[in-house]
Structures are given as C-alpha cells and as structure tokens.
Amino acid sequence: MRMKTSKIYFLSTIGLMSAVVITMAILVKKGGIFECFEEESDYAAEFSYTVDEGSIVIDKYTGNRTSVVIPAEMEGMPVTAIGNFAFYECRRLVKVTLPDSLEGIGHAAFEGCTSLKEITIPEGVTDLGGSVFYRCRNLRSIVILGRVTGIYEDSFGYCKKLKNISLPESVTEIGDAAFYGCSSLTQLELPKSLEEIGRDAFGRCTRLTEITIPESVEELEQFAFEDCKKLKAVEVPEHIAIDDRAFQGCPRITVIKY
C-alpha cells in the first residue's frame, strides 16, 4: 500500500509540474507577465546599433514589444542617437521611453508606428529628422523638451489624433507639410522664435480654429493653411507677405493684422 500511495503522489506532482510548465508557455507566448521580469540587457539584445566616436547610434529595433525603454548606455557608452527608420512601421509599439542621453532622432525614425500614443522628447535632443512621426495615426500627445530648431517636412503628417503638442522657443522653422492632415489639432501656440512656415505646413488641420503668427515670420507660403475649414481667426504681423493661396479652402477665415 505504501508503494501505491507513493506512486499516486509522484504522479500528482508530475501533473502539477506539467500544468505549471504549460501555463508558463502560454504566458510567454502571449507576452504576459514574464516580460516584466526581464533584465534591461534583454532590451539591448533587441537593437542593432553602431558605435560612433564613443557613443551608440540605434540603427534598428528588431523586437516586437508594445512598450520599449531605450537604455541610456550600451557597452558602457551613452546612447546619443536614434537612426533613420530605426522603428519604421513598428505597428505594435504603444509606448517608448527615450533616455536623457539622447541628442538626435533621425529621418522617419518612428514613421508608421500606428499604435504609438504619446512620447516625450528629452531635453538633450537638438535635432528631429523629417517624417519622424509621419503616419503615427494614434499619436495623441507629444512633449518636446529638447532645444530643437526645426520641425521638418512631414514630421507629424497624418497624425490624425494629435491634440496636444508643445513647441519649444528654440524652433525657427516649421517645414512643408509638417502638420498636414492633423485633423484633431484644435489649437497650437507657435513659439516667438519661429521664422519660417512652409508650404502645406498646416494643410487639412480641419479642426484648427485659431492661430497667431509670430512677428518673426516674414512670409506665409501657398497652401500653408489649406482646407482648415474651421479656422476663423488668424492674427498676423503687419509686415507679413501672404500668398494668395495660403488660406485656400478656409471659408470662415478672418485675417487680423497686428
């Protein structure tokens, strides 16, 4: 009888262990709680990168996470740049945390990250490439703490849910189609440092209702605010040159010079 009892106990233990193993496999497969216990080094394994004069440039993210933390250091060197197309069309990415060591983000680095909802650009960043968040259609909020000088061509084009963006006083240029198709943007305070607004810069921002152009801007190019159908009041400096088609498709527009 003792042998029989032991055998039953042994088999029950095996059954319990098997259930645990199966449960673990399911959790890992579904990207469950085990991700929470992974080391930071696991993140590093998901980046391809190059060394440039003693610092790290992230060339490509090869993982498939919904939330990514970019480390401040790799191999004992600071991560200072995210390269061109590094996160291109990472469609599962919902959140990314950028390190304070970062200085630049390359062209189209996050283009097509259609699930990305918000992001904060650290203080050390001085350069944002063109098309950097192009077609991030679920991006709702972005805070730029860095002293970037330009919001370049297509940077936020077709970010259809973008409602809040804070531009630093260091910005001197908003490039062609930089905010084109940002149909949820209702208002935006332009920095006093701004000197140039490009063609189609705010085209089809269909919910934009008012905006003030800083005195430092000399010209509004063609289609700058094309099809901003709810735009009612635009305050512009007395000296500014306005192209005849700058406000094409804006039926409610009133231009107020100051």
NORLINVEN-V219213 format. One record per residue. N is the residue number from 0. SS is DSSP state (a for helix, b for strand, c for the rest). OMEGA is omega in radians with two decimals (NA if undefined). BURIAL is b if it has 24 or more other C-alpha atoms within 12 Angstrom, else e. Layout:
# NORLINVEN-V219213
((N | SS | OMEGA | BURIAL) (N | SS | OMEGA | BURIAL))
This chain:
# NORLINVEN-V219213
((0 | c | 3.13 | e) (1 | a | 3.14 | e) (2 | a | -3.13 | e) (3 | a | 3.13 | e) (4 | a | 3.13 | e) (5 | a | -3.13 | e) (6 | a | 3.14 | e) (7 | a | 3.12 | e) (8 | a | 3.14 | e) (9 | a | -3.14 | e) (10 | a | 3.11 | e) (11 | a | 3.11 | e) (12 | a | 3.10 | e) (13 | a | 3.13 | e) (14 | a | 3.11 | e) (15 | a | 3.13 | e) (16 | a | 3.13 | e) (17 | a | 3.14 | e) (18 | a | 3.12 | e) (19 | a | 3.13 | e) (20 | a | 3.13 | e) (21 | a | 3.13 | e) (22 | a | 3.11 | e) (23 | a | -3.12 | e) (24 | a | -3.14 | e) (25 | a | -3.14 | e) (26 | a | 3.12 | e) (27 | a | -3.11 | e) (28 | a | -3.11 | e) (29 | c | -3.13 | e) (30 | c | -3.01 | e) (31 | c | -2.92 | e) (32 | a | -3.09 | e) (33 | a | 3.07 | e) (34 | a | -3.08 | e) (35 | a | -3.06 | e) (36 | a | -3.11 | e) (37 | c | -3.13 | e) (38 | c | 3.09 | e) (39 | a | 3.13 | e) (40 | a | 3.09 | e) (41 | a | 3.08 | e) (42 | a | -3.10 | b) (43 | a | -3.13 | b) (44 | c | -3.10 | e) (45 | c | 3.10 | b) (46 | b | 2.86 | b) (47 | b | -3.00 | e) (48 | b | 3.08 | b) (49 | b | 3.10 | e) (50 | b | -3.13 | e) (51 | b | 3.10 | e) (52 | c | 3.04 | e) (53 | c | 3.08 | e) (54 | b | -3.05 | e) (55 | b | 3.00 | b) (56 | b | 3.09 | b) (57 | b | -3.12 | b) (58 | b | -3.06 | b) (59 | b | 2.99 | b) (60 | b | -3.04 | b) (61 | c | -3.12 | e) (62 | c | -3.08 | b) (63 | c | -3.09 | e) (64 | c | 3.02 | b) (65 | c | 3.11 | e) (66 | b | -3.07 | b) (67 | b | 3.01 | b) (68 | b | 3.09 | b) (69 | c | -3.08 | b) (70 | c | 3.11 | b) (71 | c | -3.13 | b) (72 | b | 2.99 | b) (73 | b | -3.09 | b) (74 | c | 3.11 | e) (75 | c | -3.14 | e) (76 | b | -3.10 | e) (77 | b | 3.02 | b) (78 | b | -3.03 | b) (79 | b | -3.08 | b) (80 | b | 2.96 | b) (81 | b | -3.00 | b) (82 | c | 3.10 | b) (83 | c | 3.05 | b) (84 | c | -3.03 | b) (85 | c | 3.14 | b) (86 | c | -3.05 | b) (87 | c | 3.10 | b) (88 | c | 2.94 | b) (89 | c | -2.90 | b) (90 | c | 3.09 | b) (91 | c | -3.04 | b) (92 | c | 3.14 | b) (93 | c | -3.07 | b) (94 | b | 3.05 | b) (95 | b | 3.12 | b) (96 | b | -3.08 | e) (97 | c | -3.11 | b) (98 | c | 3.11 | b) (99 | c | 3.14 | b) (100 | c | -3.02 | b) (101 | c | 3.13 | b) (102 | c | -3.10 | b) (103 | b | 3.08 | b) (104 | b | -2.97 | b) (105 | c | -3.12 | b) (106 | c | 3.05 | b) (107 | c | -3.06 | b) (108 | c | -3.13 | b) (109 | c | -3.13 | b) (110 | c | 3.06 | b) (111 | c | 3.04 | b) (112 | c | -2.90 | b) (113 | c | 3.10 | b) (114 | c | -3.11 | b) (115 | c | -3.03 | b) (116 | c | -3.13 | b) (117 | b | 3.14 | b) (118 | b | 3.06 | b) (119 | b | 3.12 | b) (120 | b | -3.06 | b) (121 | c | -3.06 | b) (122 | c | -3.06 | e) (123 | c | -3.08 | b) (124 | c | 3.11 | b) (125 | c | -3.06 | b) (126 | b | 3.02 | b) (127 | b | -3.13 | b) (128 | c | 3.05 | b) (129 | c | 3.13 | b) (130 | c | -2.98 | b) (131 | c | 3.10 | b) (132 | c | -3.11 | b) (133 | c | 3.11 | b) (134 | c | 2.98 | b) (135 | c | -2.88 | b) (136 | c | 3.09 | b) (137 | c | 3.11 | b) (138 | c | -3.05 | b) (139 | c | -3.03 | b) (140 | b | 3.07 | b) (141 | b | 3.10 | b) (142 | b | 3.13 | b) (143 | b | 3.13 | b) (144 | c | -3.10 | b) (145 | c | -3.12 | b) (146 | c | 3.11 | b) (147 | c | -3.11 | b) (148 | c | -3.10 | b) (149 | b | 2.91 | b) (150 | b | -2.87 | b) (151 | c | -3.01 | b) (152 | c | 3.06 | b) (153 | c | -3.04 | b) (154 | c | -3.12 | b) (155 | c | -3.13 | b) (156 | c | 3.11 | b) (157 | c | 2.92 | b) (158 | c | -2.89 | b) (159 | c | -3.13 | b) (160 | c | -3.13 | b) (161 | c | -3.13 | b) (162 | c | -3.04 | b) (163 | b | 3.03 | b) (164 | b | 3.13 | b) (165 | b | -3.13 | b) (166 | c | -3.13 | b) (167 | c | -3.13 | b) (168 | c | 3.13 | e) (169 | c | -3.06 | b) (170 | c | 3.10 | b) (171 | c | -3.06 | b) (172 | b | 2.93 | b) (173 | b | -2.97 | b) (174 | c | -3.14 | b) (175 | c | 3.05 | b) (176 | c | -3.07 | b) (177 | c | -3.14 | b) (178 | c | -3.06 | b) (179 | c | 3.08 | b) (180 | c | 3.06 | b) (181 | c | -2.93 | b) (182 | c | 3.08 | b) (183 | c | -3.11 | b) (184 | c | -3.10 | b) (185 | c | 3.11 | b) (186 | b | -3.12 | b) (187 | c | 3.09 | b) (188 | c | -3.12 | b) (189 | c | -3.11 | b) (190 | c | -3.13 | b) (191 | c | 3.14 | e) (192 | c | -3.02 | b) (193 | c | 3.14 | b) (194 | c | -3.01 | b) (195 | b | 3.03 | b) (196 | b | -3.02 | b) (197 | c | 3.10 | b) (198 | c | 3.12 | b) (199 | c | -3.05 | b) (200 | c | -3.13 | b) (201 | c | 3.13 | b) (202 | c | 3.10 | b) (203 | c | 2.90 | b) (204 | c | -2.87 | b) (205 | c | 3.12 | b) (206 | c | 3.11 | b) (207 | c | -3.05 | b) (208 | c | -3.13 | b) (209 | b | 3.12 | b) (210 | b | 3.09 | b) (211 | b | 3.13 | b) (212 | c | -3.11 | b) (213 | c | -3.13 | b) (214 | c | -3.08 | b) (215 | c | 3.12 | b) (216 | c | -3.08 | b) (217 | c | -3.00 | e) (218 | b | 2.95 | b) (219 | b | -3.07 | b) (220 | c | -3.10 | b) (221 | c | 3.11 | b) (222 | c | -3.10 | b) (223 | c | 3.14 | b) (224 | c | -3.09 | b) (225 | c | 3.05 | b) (226 | c | 2.98 | b) (227 | c | -2.90 | b) (228 | c | 3.13 | b) (229 | c | -3.13 | b) (230 | c | -3.08 | b) (231 | c | -3.03 | b) (232 | b | 3.06 | b) (233 | b | 3.09 | b) (234 | b | -3.10 | b) (235 | b | 3.09 | b) (236 | c | -3.06 | e) (237 | c | -3.01 | e) (238 | c | -2.94 | e) (239 | c | 3.04 | b) (240 | b | -3.06 | e) (241 | b | 3.08 | b) (242 | c | -3.09 | e) (243 | c | -3.09 | e) (244 | c | -3.12 | e) (245 | c | -3.11 | b) (246 | c | -3.14 | b) (247 | c | 3.13 | b) (248 | c | 3.10 | b) (249 | c | -2.98 | b) (250 | c | -3.06 | e) (251 | c | -2.93 | e) (252 | c | 2.94 | b) (253 | b | 3.13 | e) (254 | b | -3.10 | b) (255 | b | -3.14 | e) (256 | b | 3.12 | e) (257 | c | NA | e))
